[in-house]
Amino acid sequence: MNSLQKNLKPSSSRKKTFSGRPTRQDSEVLHENLLHIATEHFLAFGFQGASIEGIAKSAKVSKLTIYRQYQNKQGLFLAVLESHVQQYIQDLEHTLINKEINPENLLALGVFIAGRWLDAHNIGLARIVIAEMNRIEGLSQVINPLMQQSRLPVENFLKRLNDLPDYTIDNIQLATIQFIQLSVMGHYYFLRDDHHLPKPEQLKQQVQAAVQLFLNGCKNP
C-alpha cells in the first residue's frame, strides 16, 4: 500500500439530502466532489486498480449515481482529465491578464507552466494516460483537443513577440510547443521518481535558461 492509498479517506462533506430534484448548484458540487475523489483514487491505484465501488464509497454516493453521470470508469477518467486541464487553462489565463511581453514575464510564464506540469498529481495523471493510451477507447481523441486548448493562451501571448522589433516567430504553434517543452525540460522529470523533482530555486534557474534559449532562437539576425 503506497502513501496515497493510506491517505485516502471518505469524503468529509456532509451528504446532502434532497427533498426533490437537486438544484444546478447541488449538481455542480456533487460533480466537483466526485472528480476530486476519483482523481485521488486514480493516482493511488492507477486506472486498472481504481474501481467505481471504491470511488463511490469514498465520495459517499451510490455507484448508480456515478454510472448515470459518467456511464463507466473510462467516462469518469476522461471527465477527470478534462476538469484537470480546464482548471489549468483557467489559471493560466488569469496569470497572463494584463501582462506585457518581456523576458521577465516570459520567465514568470515558464515558471508557472513548469510548476504545474511538474506537480506530482499532474505527473501521476500523465503517466496513467501514457499507460492507458491504447486501452481506453476515445482517450486519444480527448487528449489532442485538450492539449491544443491548453496551449492557446501561451500561443496568444508569444504571438506578441512579433510586435517587438528584435524578434520574429514564423510558426507560432511550433514555437509555443517548443517554449513549453523547454520550460518543463521535456520528459526529463516524467521518467524519474518524484524525489528528483526540482526545488523552486532550481526550477527557476532551469526555466530562466530555457527562456534565454527560446528568445535567442527568435531573435532577428
C-alpha positions as CSV (number, residue, x, y, z in Angstrom):
1,M,0.0,0.0,0.0
2,N,1.5,3.3,-1.0
3,S,1.2,6.7,0.8
4,L,-1.6,7.9,-1.5
5,Q,-3.6,4.8,-0.7
6,K,-3.1,5.2,3.0
7,N,-4.3,8.8,2.9
8,L,-7.5,8.0,1.1
9,K,-10.5,8.8,3.3
10,P,-14.2,9.0,2.7
11,S,-15.3,12.5,1.8
12,S,-15.8,14.6,4.9
13,S,-18.6,16.6,3.2
14,R,-22.0,16.1,4.7
15,K,-24.1,14.1,2.3
16,K,-26.9,16.4,1.4
17,T,-30.4,15.0,1.4
18,F,-32.6,16.4,-1.4
19,S,-36.3,16.7,-0.8
20,G,-36.8,17.0,-4.5
21,R,-34.8,17.4,-7.7
22,P,-31.3,18.7,-6.9
23,T,-30.5,22.2,-7.9
24,R,-27.9,23.0,-10.6
25,Q,-25.6,24.2,-7.8
26,D,-26.1,20.9,-5.9
27,S,-25.3,19.0,-9.1
28,E,-22.1,21.0,-9.6
29,V,-20.9,20.4,-6.1
30,L,-21.6,16.7,-6.4
31,H,-19.7,16.7,-9.8
32,E,-16.7,18.5,-8.3
33,N,-16.5,16.3,-5.3
34,L,-16.8,13.1,-7.4
35,L,-14.0,14.3,-9.7
36,H,-11.8,15.2,-6.7
37,I,-12.3,11.8,-5.1
38,A,-11.9,10.0,-8.4
39,T,-8.6,11.8,-9.1
40,E,-7.2,10.6,-5.7
41,H,-8.2,7.1,-6.5
42,F,-6.8,7.0,-10.0
43,L,-3.5,8.5,-8.6
44,A,-3.4,6.0,-5.8
45,F,-4.4,2.8,-7.6
46,G,-3.9,3.6,-11.3
47,F,-6.7,3.3,-13.9
48,Q,-6.8,-0.5,-13.7
49,G,-6.7,-0.7,-9.9
50,A,-9.3,2.0,-9.2
51,S,-12.9,1.0,-9.0
52,I,-16.3,2.6,-9.2
53,E,-17.2,0.9,-6.0
54,G,-14.2,2.3,-4.1
55,I,-14.7,5.8,-5.5
56,A,-18.4,5.8,-4.7
57,K,-17.7,4.7,-1.1
58,S,-15.1,7.4,-0.6
59,A,-17.4,10.0,-2.2
60,K,-20.4,8.8,-0.2
61,V,-22.6,8.3,-3.2
62,S,-24.2,5.3,-4.9
63,K,-22.5,3.5,-7.8
64,L,-25.6,4.2,-9.8
65,T,-25.1,8.0,-9.4
66,I,-21.6,7.6,-11.0
67,Y,-22.9,5.4,-13.8
68,R,-25.7,7.7,-14.6
69,Q,-23.4,10.7,-14.9
70,Y,-20.3,9.1,-16.4
71,Q,-21.5,5.8,-17.9
72,N,-18.4,3.8,-16.9
73,K,-14.9,4.1,-15.4
74,Q,-13.5,5.2,-18.7
75,G,-16.0,8.1,-18.9
76,L,-15.2,9.1,-15.3
77,F,-11.4,9.1,-16.0
78,L,-12.0,11.3,-19.2
79,A,-14.0,13.7,-17.1
80,V,-11.2,13.9,-14.5
81,L,-8.7,14.7,-17.3
82,E,-10.9,17.4,-18.8
83,S,-11.5,19.0,-15.4
84,H,-7.8,19.0,-14.7
85,V,-6.9,20.6,-18.0
86,Q,-9.7,23.2,-17.8
87,Q,-8.6,24.3,-14.4
88,Y,-5.0,24.7,-15.7
89,I,-6.3,26.8,-18.6
90,Q,-8.3,29.0,-16.3
91,D,-5.3,29.6,-14.0
92,L,-3.0,30.2,-17.0
93,E,-5.3,32.8,-18.5
94,H,-5.5,34.5,-15.1
95,T,-1.7,34.5,-14.8
96,L,-1.4,36.3,-18.2
97,I,-4.0,39.0,-17.6
98,N,-2.6,42.5,-18.5
99,K,0.9,41.1,-18.8
100,E,3.4,42.8,-21.2
101,I,5.5,40.6,-23.4
102,N,9.1,40.9,-22.0
103,P,11.8,38.5,-20.7
104,E,10.6,38.9,-17.1
105,N,7.0,37.9,-17.8
106,L,8.2,35.1,-20.1
107,L,10.2,33.8,-17.2
108,A,7.2,34.0,-14.9
109,L,5.1,32.2,-17.5
110,G,7.7,29.5,-17.9
111,V,7.9,29.0,-14.1
112,F,4.1,28.8,-13.9
113,I,3.9,26.2,-16.6
114,A,6.8,24.1,-15.2
115,G,5.4,24.3,-11.7
116,R,2.0,22.9,-12.9
117,W,3.4,20.4,-15.3
118,L,5.9,19.0,-12.7
119,D,3.3,18.9,-9.9
120,A,3.2,15.3,-8.6
121,H,-0.6,15.0,-9.4
122,N,-0.1,16.1,-13.0
123,I,2.8,13.8,-13.5
124,G,0.8,11.0,-12.0
125,L,-2.1,11.6,-14.3
126,A,0.2,11.9,-17.3
127,R,1.8,8.5,-16.5
128,I,-1.7,6.9,-16.4
129,V,-2.6,8.5,-19.7
130,I,0.6,7.1,-21.3
131,A,0.0,3.6,-19.9
132,E,-3.7,3.5,-21.0
133,M,-3.5,5.3,-24.3
134,N,-4.2,2.2,-26.3
135,R,-6.6,0.6,-23.8
136,I,-9.1,3.4,-23.1
137,E,-11.4,4.0,-26.0
138,G,-11.6,7.6,-27.0
139,L,-8.6,8.7,-24.9
140,S,-6.5,10.0,-27.8
141,Q,-9.5,11.9,-29.2
142,V,-9.9,13.7,-25.9
143,I,-6.3,14.4,-25.2
144,N,-5.5,16.0,-28.5
145,P,-8.0,18.9,-28.4
146,L,-7.4,19.4,-24.7
147,M,-3.7,19.9,-25.3
148,Q,-4.4,22.3,-28.1
149,Q,-6.8,24.3,-25.8
150,S,-4.1,24.4,-23.1
151,R,-1.6,25.9,-25.5
152,L,-3.8,28.6,-26.8
153,P,-3.2,31.2,-24.0
154,V,0.6,30.7,-24.3
155,E,0.3,30.9,-28.1
156,N,-1.6,34.2,-27.9
157,F,1.0,35.6,-25.5
158,L,4.0,34.6,-27.5
159,K,2.5,35.9,-30.7
160,R,3.0,39.4,-29.3
161,L,6.8,38.9,-29.6
162,N,6.3,39.7,-33.3
163,D,5.2,43.2,-32.3
164,L,8.7,43.8,-30.9
165,P,11.5,45.0,-33.3
166,D,14.1,42.4,-32.2
167,Y,12.1,39.2,-32.5
168,T,10.3,37.2,-35.2
169,I,8.2,34.0,-34.9
170,D,7.2,32.4,-38.2
171,N,5.4,29.3,-36.8
172,I,3.6,30.3,-33.6
173,Q,2.1,26.9,-33.0
174,L,5.5,25.2,-33.2
175,A,7.2,28.0,-31.1
176,T,4.5,27.5,-28.4
177,I,5.2,23.8,-28.2
178,Q,9.0,24.5,-28.1
179,F,8.6,27.1,-25.3
180,I,6.5,24.8,-23.1
181,Q,8.9,21.8,-23.7
182,L,11.9,23.9,-22.9
183,S,10.3,25.2,-19.7
184,V,9.4,21.7,-18.4
185,M,12.7,20.1,-19.6
186,G,10.8,17.8,-22.0
187,H,10.3,14.3,-20.5
188,Y,13.3,14.5,-18.2
189,Y,11.3,14.6,-15.0
190,F,8.5,12.4,-16.2
191,L,10.9,9.5,-16.4
192,R,12.2,9.8,-12.9
193,D,11.0,9.3,-9.3
194,D,9.2,12.2,-7.6
195,H,12.1,12.9,-5.3
196,H,14.1,14.0,-8.4
197,L,11.7,16.9,-9.0
198,P,13.4,20.3,-8.8
199,K,13.2,22.6,-5.8
200,P,11.7,26.1,-6.6
201,E,15.0,27.8,-7.0
202,Q,16.4,25.1,-9.2
203,L,13.2,25.2,-11.2
204,K,13.5,29.0,-11.7
205,Q,17.1,28.6,-12.9
206,Q,16.2,25.9,-15.4
207,V,13.3,28.0,-16.8
208,Q,15.5,31.1,-17.0
209,A,18.0,29.2,-19.1
210,A,15.1,27.9,-21.2
211,V,13.7,31.4,-21.8
212,Q,17.1,32.7,-22.8
213,L,17.5,29.9,-25.3
214,F,14.0,30.5,-26.7
215,L,14.5,34.2,-27.1
216,N,17.9,33.7,-28.8
217,G,16.2,31.4,-31.3
218,C,13.5,34.0,-32.0
219,K,15.9,37.0,-32.2
220,N,16.4,38.7,-35.6
221,P,19.9,38.2,-37.1
